[in-house]
Amino acid sequence: MKRIILADDHSFIRLGLIQILRDEYPAAEIVEVADGEALVHEVMNSDFDLVISDLDMPGRSGLEALEQIKAMQPDLPVLILSIYPEDLYAIRVLKAGASGFLNKNSAPDELIQAIERIRMGKKYITPEIAEKLLLQADSDKKPHELLTNREFEIFKLLALGKTISQIASSLSLAPTTVSTHRSRIMEKLGVSTNPELTRYANANQIIKDIDL
């Protein structure tokens, strides 16, 4: 493990993760960035052995950055970290090409365990997610599981009460594009108003424990 890049918009989280990584891999060079845009730029211009990225960052999300990284370097392993429960995002990021998903509340030794498994060329998933992946083909998907990754990001922001213009600015999209996505999201979820959309998100714990 020679070069690791770490992306998280919270400096204190980066500091804690860097300490864990340096304790385990003292010879590794660790590059830190604060957003998805910088992450993609660094990966585009430098060589890394591992990407560790937060899921939620300003502008380009970790999920969007993941998709771009895998398009550029399909063999570069990416470990996604998040405050979200794994049953909400793990399968989505794994299908997008991530090598693993880890909740930020996990113990430090689990981070190292995940990295070591990824170094062996394997995926890091919990037994619960492995079982869900096996059963998914035989079970009916919930409406929000049918959303594209972009639609899911916009859905979450709408549920948090963000306006079309705020979402457009955050994701660097045209307001008309966001409005089009909103209409598709409403149709797929079977709702017609933003309050209904927020109730759906709360009922499915999609915005649970997120700061409003």
C-alpha positions, 0 to 999 in steps of 0.5 A: 500500500504505497499511495492512498487518497482520502476524501472527506469534507470534514477535516477532523474526520480526515485527521482521525482516519489518517492517524489510523492509516499511518499507524497501520501503513507507516510507509504509505503516502496519504493524500487528502482532499475535501470534495468530490471534484478534487478527488476526481482531479487527483485520481485523473492526474496521479496514481493511487493504490486505494481511494477512501471516500465519504459518500456525502460531500459538497458539489460532486457526491462520493457516489458520482465521484465513484462512477467517474473514477471507475470509468477512468480507472476500473481496477482502482479500488474504492472504499466508500464511507458514510453515516448512512446505514449500510442497508440504504447505500451499500448495494447501490455503491457496490453496483456502482463499482465500489470495493466496499462500504463502511459505516463511519461508526465502525471501529478502527480495526474494521477499517483496516480489515476492510482495506486488507480484504480489498488489497486481496482483490475481494469485496468488503461487505457484511454478512447482512449485505451479502444475504441481501444481495443473494435475496434481492433477485427474488424479492420485490424492490421498493420504489426508491430502489428503482431510482437512478443514482442521480435521481436518488441524490436529488430525491434525498435533497428534495426530502430534506427541503432543498429548493430546485435552485439550491439543488441545481447549485449544489449539484452543478445542474441546470434548474430545468434538469433538476425539475425533470428529475423531480418529475421522474422521481415523483412518478416512480415513488407514486407521490405528487407533492414535496411533503408526500416525498418527505413522508416517504423518505422518513418512512423508509429511513432515508433521511433518518439521523441527517441534519435538517 
